[in-house]
Amino acid sequence: MTDPSGQNRLLSRQEMIDIFVRHRVASPFPGDWESIFRGSGYEFWSLREMVAGDSVRSVDWKATAKTGRHYVREYLAESGFNLMILCDISQSVAFGRKALLQANIATALAFAAAKTNNGCGLILFADDVRACIPPRMGWDHFRRVADALLNAVPVACPTTDLNRALARLVTELPESLTFILSDFLYPFESRFSFRAPPGPQRHEVRAIQVLETSEVALPPGSEGLLRLRDSETGETRMLDLSRWAQYNADMKKRLAAIREQVNRAGIELLRLTPADNFITEINAFMR
């Protein structure tokens, strides 16, 4: 760990569940969650040009008179929202501290939703959807989500298919703020687009790429040979640590390509490692 005092260490899964469930500490995220969905609330959000299907009642006549084109007013939805967590449990996430970091993040997100009386749900995925808990409110439901995270077992599979989880989200679940937790170290081309359409949208999706620190970069001056085994395919190869500069350059390109790939689907991405304070980073990301 990077913090010798242990103050920023990752909690074990059991410690984490004990703290959240038994003590109900203050929400790890300051302030209440706000709805990010545009709807029929009262807080003004923005103006946009009118499209087919918009109600005449939402036309902003002042803007229309000034521009000669019809504009409608959008508002933040007045109700709460559902939080969905899509959590990768493929074998590759078991490398290092990634699974533990994912569990810490997912439980903190679920707790924040429960604390602010919003619904929370969970999808565990690998090569397919392995578990799906639709969003609901309340502490009993939070415990159900926390138990699923606590008992999640890494799945050995040759491929990871995020699209199957996204299909379940899009076709079966209510509108939500969705966080995808995964290392994204697999081929992925989204079959779905979450770019904001002209009108209200169904899901707002964010991605959190969880990596071990060594997957981002090796320390300068590294030496020696390291045998690596692909936990999903079983393939082994030797890594020459003295080539750390080339490794770091290659990983920088690969991670940039992953970000671009995810962004193409209209999904913003935050990268986290066990060295990061994930609460601070996620708050800044959402702001």
C-alpha positions in Angstrom: 0.0 0.0 0.0 1.2 3.5 -0.6 0.1 4.8 2.8 2.3 3.3 5.6 -0.1 4.5 8.3 -2.9 2.5 6.9 -5.3 5.5 6.9 -6.1 5.2 3.2 -5.9 1.4 2.9 -8.7 -0.5 1.2 -11.1 -2.1 3.6 -11.6 -5.9 3.4 -15.0 -6.8 2.0 -16.1 -7.9 5.5 -14.8 -4.8 7.2 -16.5 -2.6 4.6 -19.9 -4.4 4.9 -19.7 -4.2 8.8 -19.1 -0.5 8.7 -21.8 0.4 6.2 -24.5 -2.0 7.5 -23.9 -1.9 11.3 -22.9 1.7 11.9 -24.6 3.5 9.1 -21.9 6.2 9.0 -22.5 9.5 7.3 -22.7 9.3 3.5 -19.2 9.0 1.9 -20.3 11.6 -0.6 -20.9 15.1 0.7 -24.4 16.6 0.1 -27.4 15.0 -1.4 -27.4 13.4 -4.9 -29.2 15.6 -7.4 -31.2 14.3 -10.3 -29.3 14.7 -13.5 -32.2 13.7 -15.7 -34.1 16.3 -17.7 -37.9 16.1 -17.1 -40.9 17.8 -15.8 -39.5 19.3 -12.6 -39.2 22.9 -11.5 -35.5 23.8 -11.7 -34.6 25.3 -15.0 -31.9 23.3 -16.9 -31.5 24.7 -20.4 -33.0 25.8 -23.7 -33.0 23.7 -26.9 -34.6 23.8 -30.3 -38.0 22.2 -30.5 -38.2 18.7 -32.1 -41.1 16.4 -33.1 -42.9 15.2 -30.0 -42.3 18.2 -27.8 -45.3 19.7 -26.1 -46.3 23.2 -27.1 -46.7 24.0 -23.4 -42.9 23.8 -23.0 -42.1 26.4 -25.7 -40.1 29.4 -24.5 -41.9 32.2 -26.4 -39.3 34.9 -25.5 -36.5 32.9 -27.0 -38.7 31.9 -30.0 -39.5 35.6 -30.6 -35.8 36.6 -30.5 -34.5 33.9 -32.8 -37.4 33.2 -35.0 -37.0 29.5 -34.2 -39.0 27.5 -31.7 -37.2 26.8 -28.4 -38.4 24.7 -25.5 -37.4 24.9 -21.8 -35.9 21.8 -20.0 -36.0 21.2 -16.3 -34.3 18.9 -13.9 -36.6 16.0 -12.9 -38.2 16.7 -9.6 -38.1 13.1 -8.4 -35.2 11.1 -7.2 -33.4 8.6 -9.4 -32.2 5.1 -9.5 -28.5 4.2 -9.2 -27.4 1.1 -11.2 -24.0 -0.5 -10.7 -22.6 -2.7 -13.4 -19.7 -4.7 -11.8 -17.2 -6.8 -13.7 -16.5 -10.1 -11.9 -14.4 -11.8 -14.6 -11.2 -13.4 -13.5 -9.0 -10.6 -14.7 -10.5 -8.3 -12.0 -9.1 -10.7 -9.4 -5.6 -9.5 -10.2 -4.0 -7.6 -7.3 -6.4 -5.4 -5.4 -8.8 -4.6 -8.3 -11.7 -6.7 -7.0 -11.4 -5.2 -3.6 -11.2 -1.7 -4.9 -14.3 -2.3 -7.0 -16.2 -3.7 -4.0 -15.2 -0.6 -1.9 -16.4 1.7 -4.7 -19.6 -0.2 -5.4 -20.6 -0.4 -1.7 -19.9 3.3 -1.2 -22.1 4.2 -4.2 -24.9 1.9 -3.0 -24.7 3.4 0.5 -24.8 6.9 -0.9 -28.0 6.1 -2.8 -29.7 4.4 0.2 -28.7 7.3 2.5 -30.4 9.8 0.2 -33.5 7.7 -0.3 -32.8 6.8 -3.9 -33.1 3.4 -5.5 -30.1 1.2 -6.1 -29.6 -1.9 -8.2 -26.7 -4.2 -9.3 -25.7 -6.2 -12.3 -22.7 -8.6 -11.9 -21.3 -9.5 -15.3 -18.5 -11.5 -17.0 -19.1 -13.4 -20.2 -22.8 -13.0 -19.5 -25.0 -11.4 -16.8 -24.4 -13.5 -13.7 -26.8 -11.6 -11.3 -29.2 -8.8 -11.7 -30.8 -7.0 -8.8 -33.4 -4.3 -10.0 -33.2 -0.9 -8.2 -35.2 -0.4 -5.1 -35.0 1.9 -2.1 -34.4 1.1 1.6 -31.8 -0.4 3.9 -32.9 -4.0 3.5 -32.4 -3.6 -0.2 -29.0 -2.0 0.4 -28.0 -5.1 2.4 -29.1 -7.3 -0.5 -26.8 -5.4 -2.9 -24.0 -5.4 -0.3 -24.3 -9.2 0.3 -24.1 -9.8 -3.5 -20.9 -7.7 -3.7 -19.5 -9.5 -0.6 -20.2 -13.0 -2.0 -19.3 -12.3 -5.7 -16.9 -15.0 -6.9 -14.5 -14.2 -9.9 -15.7 -16.0 -13.1 -13.1 -17.8 -15.2 -14.2 -17.1 -18.8 -12.3 -16.6 -22.1 -14.1 -13.3 -22.9 -15.8 -10.5 -21.0 -19.0 -9.2 -22.6 -20.2 -5.8 -21.2 -22.8 -5.5 -24.0 -24.9 -8.2 -22.4 -25.0 -6.2 -19.2 -25.8 -3.0 -21.1 -28.6 -4.8 -23.0 -30.2 -5.9 -19.7 -29.9 -2.3 -18.4 -31.4 -0.7 -21.5 -34.2 -3.2 -22.2 -35.4 -4.2 -18.7 -34.5 -1.5 -16.1 -35.9 1.9 -15.3 -34.0 5.1 -16.0 -30.9 5.4 -13.9 -27.6 7.0 -13.2 -25.3 4.0 -14.1 -21.7 3.3 -13.1 -19.8 0.6 -14.9 -16.9 -0.8 -12.8 -14.4 -2.8 -14.8 -10.8 -2.9 -15.9 -11.9 -2.7 -19.6 -8.8 -4.8 -20.5 -10.8 -6.7 -23.2 -12.1 -5.9 -26.7 -15.2 -3.7 -26.3 -17.3 -1.9 -28.9 -20.6 -0.7 -27.4 -23.8 -1.7 -29.3 -25.5 1.2 -27.5 -25.1 4.9 -27.5 -25.6 7.0 -24.4 -25.0 10.4 -26.1 -27.6 12.9 -25.0 -30.4 12.9 -27.7 -32.4 16.1 -28.3 -35.0 15.1 -25.7 -35.0 13.4 -22.3 -32.7 10.3 -22.1 -33.3 7.1 -20.3 -29.9 6.3 -18.8 -26.9 8.5 -17.8 -23.8 6.2 -17.9 -20.4 6.7 -16.4 -17.5 4.3 -16.4 -14.9 3.7 -13.7 -11.8 1.8 -14.9 -10.3 0.0 -12.0 -6.7 -1.0 -12.5 -3.8 -2.2 -10.4 -1.0 0.4 -10.2 1.4 -1.8 -12.2 -1.2 -2.0 -15.0 -0.8 1.7 -15.5 2.9 2.0 -15.3 6.0 0.3 -13.9 8.4 2.2 -11.6 11.3 3.8 -13.4 14.5 1.7 -13.0 12.6 -1.6 -12.7 14.8 -4.8 -13.3 14.4 -8.5 -13.5 12.0 -11.0 -15.2 8.4 -11.5 -14.2 6.3 -14.5 -15.3 2.7 -13.4 -16.0 -0.3 -15.6 -16.5 -3.5 -14.5 -18.2 -6.1 -15.4 -15.7 -8.8 -15.8 -18.3 -7.0 -17.6 -21.2 -4.3 -19.4 -19.1 -1.6 -18.0 -21.4 1.8 -17.3 -19.8 4.6 -14.9 -20.9 7.7 -13.4 -19.4 7.9 -9.6 -18.8 11.3 -8.0 -18.9 11.0 -5.3 -16.2 14.1 -3.5 -17.5 12.0 -2.5 -20.5 9.8 -0.4 -18.2 9.9 2.7 -20.4 8.6 0.8 -23.4 5.9 -0.9 -21.3 4.8 2.4 -19.9 4.6 3.9 -23.3 2.6 1.0 -24.6 0.2 1.1 -21.7 -0.3 4.8 -22.1 -1.4 4.2 -25.8 -3.6 1.3 -24.8 -5.4 3.2 -22.0 -5.9 6.2 -24.3 -7.5 3.8 -26.9 -9.8 2.3 -24.2 -10.9 5.8 -23.1 -11.6 6.8 -26.7 -13.5 3.6 -27.3 -15.7 4.1 -24.2 -16.2 7.8 -25.0 -17.5 6.9 -28.5 -20.5 5.3 -26.8 -21.2 8.6 -24.9 -19.8 7.3 -21.7 -17.3 9.4 -19.7 -14.5 7.4 -18.0 -12.6 7.8 -14.7 -9.5 5.7 -14.1 -8.8 4.6 -10.5 -6.1 2.5 -8.8 -5.7 1.5 -5.1 -3.4 4.4 -4.7 -6.2 6.9 -5.3 -8.7 8.3 -2.8 -11.7 7.1 -4.8 -14.3 9.2 -2.9 -12.5 12.4 -3.7 -11.9 11.4 -7.3 -15.5 10.3 -7.9 -16.9 13.5 -6.4 -14.7 15.6 -8.7 -15.6 13.4 -11.7 -19.3 13.9 -11.1 -19.0 17.7 -10.5 
